[in-house]
Structures are given as structure tokens and as C-alpha cells.
Amino acid sequence: MQPTISIPQHWGYPRFGLEQRTEQGTILGLYYYPSGTELAEQFDPGWRYVLMPNKNSDEISYLKEDQIQPLTPEELFSEITTEIEFYEQQINILKQQLAVLTRGFTNA
């Protein structure tokens, strides 16, 4: 069963989703300031996003929807391809370590 989130119809739907990659980073969370609330009066109503600009850092940023730019399909393809290549290298290193370990067991 697919997890779902219910959003009140009068809020409008968020433009970005969880774990979406953007120019500003990966979206980790989102929250909404409804019209007519003190927060909306102070900071404008609408969706806010929590982003992680760099996955190797604990830094996070909080941006309004209009401050976020999606990646182009080409940028997204390149980013994902680079990540796959990185993990393929990590897998090969682990396989080599297993091979050394296995040879050690058979020689014992």
C-alpha cells in the first residue's frame, strides 16, 4: 500500500515533492502557512520547503516555493548518473574486500 498525505483542498497543491532534487538542494520536508493566520500575515501564505543543499553536510535551508528552481531533465539525468557511478565504485570496492576475505577463509 502506498503511503498518502491528505492536503486540504483550499490550501492548493505543493509545487515540489519530498526528496525532489532542485537547484537549491534536495527537499526534505514541507509545511504550509494558511491564509488568515498570524504566520501567513507575517511571512506570506503558502508552502515552505526544508532543503538539504549538500548531502554531506548537516546544513539545511528554508525556502518559499518561488525561491526554488527545479533541475532541468538534463541536469537531473547528469546528477543521478554521477551518483550511480559513485555507488558502482563503492560496490566494486566492497566486492574486492569480500574476495580478499573469502580467500583468507579458504587458505585457513
C-alpha positions, 0 to 999 in steps of 0.5 A: 500500500502506498503511503498518502498525505491528505492536503486540504483542498483550499490550501492548493497543491505543493509545487515540489515533492519530498526528496525532489532534487532542485537547484537549491538542494534536495527537499526534505520536508514541507509545511504550509502557512494558511491564509488568515493566520498570524504566520501567513500575515507575517511571512506570506501564505503558502508552502515552505520547503526544508532543503538539504543543499549538500548531502554531506553536510548537516546544513539545511535551508528554508525556502518559499516555493518561488525561491526554488528552481527545479533541475532541468531533465538534463541536469537531473539525468547528469546528477543521478548518473554521477551518483550511480557511478559513485555507488558502482565504485563503492560496490566494486570496492566492497566486492574486492574486500569480500574476495580478499576475505573469502580467500583468507577463509579458504587458505585457513 
